Amino acid sequence: MAETKRILVSCGTAIATSTVVARGIEEAMKERGINVTTRQCKASEIRSLVQEGFDLIVTTTPVPDNLGVPVIHTLAFLTGIGKEEVIEQIYQTLSE
Amino acid sequence: MSQEIVNILEEKAVLLNLEVESSDEVIRELAEPLYQAGYVLESFADAAIEREKALPTGLPLMGNINAAIPHTDIVHVKKPGLGLATLKKPVTFNNMVSPDETVEVQFVVLMALDEAKAQVEMLQAIAGLLQNPDIIEAVFMAESPSKVKEILAESNEE
């Protein structure tokens, strides 16, 4: 899979939790051989940004779910709880 | 990895065994020393409280102690720093990923961030800290802010 997957990472202010999540996703997907680019945003910016074309949205705050892009809500990159499961879920979603 | 937290943790903003009644109160208690020490503007406390209402930061963790990581927009921050409070009794925050749910929190890290990319190691270190119930328990039992710094610096070697 040479194509780079685009992930939109959302949180409240786009400076703190999305940074941790984006980094966590990049590292985890690299280990699995998937190229990803991540873009951080605030939850309020999602509707307008999603037009740019993303393969997945990963968020720590509630976001609308009729965006036409799969959405994964998780705190796992912050708390470690369920981290393996969510990494697997992200991998599966990007592999489709 | 915890060296980044140690570097940026303001000892005057490490409040152990703090007794407060609400999330607003603990945010104010932590914001005050950060303001006095020149990390944040006076507006920071109110802004962090407002933001917490709209976008809560409660995090249910694996051990007995849950955490919250209040923060707000960078416009209120002069230089990056951290405040840390351990609470004598739990205080209610709302859950970050499901704001309708509450989390009983005893470990609060108030983050004064001025720019994300520069602080990515620090943010990752905080996430690492939260993922380690043993370190959280050790910090909880610490008798002084310098002891807290010691614990975090030592956890570097793991």
Interface residues (C-beta under 8 A of the other chain):
Chain A: C11 G12 T13 A14 I15 A16 T17 S18 T19 V20 R23 G24 Q40 A43 T60 T61 P62 H73 T74 L75 F77 L78 T79 G80 I81
Chain B: R51 A54 L55 T57 L59 P60 L61 M62 I69 H71 T72 D73 I74 M96 V97 S98 P99 M111 L113 E115 A116 K117 Q119 V120 L123 Q124 I126 A127 L130 Q131
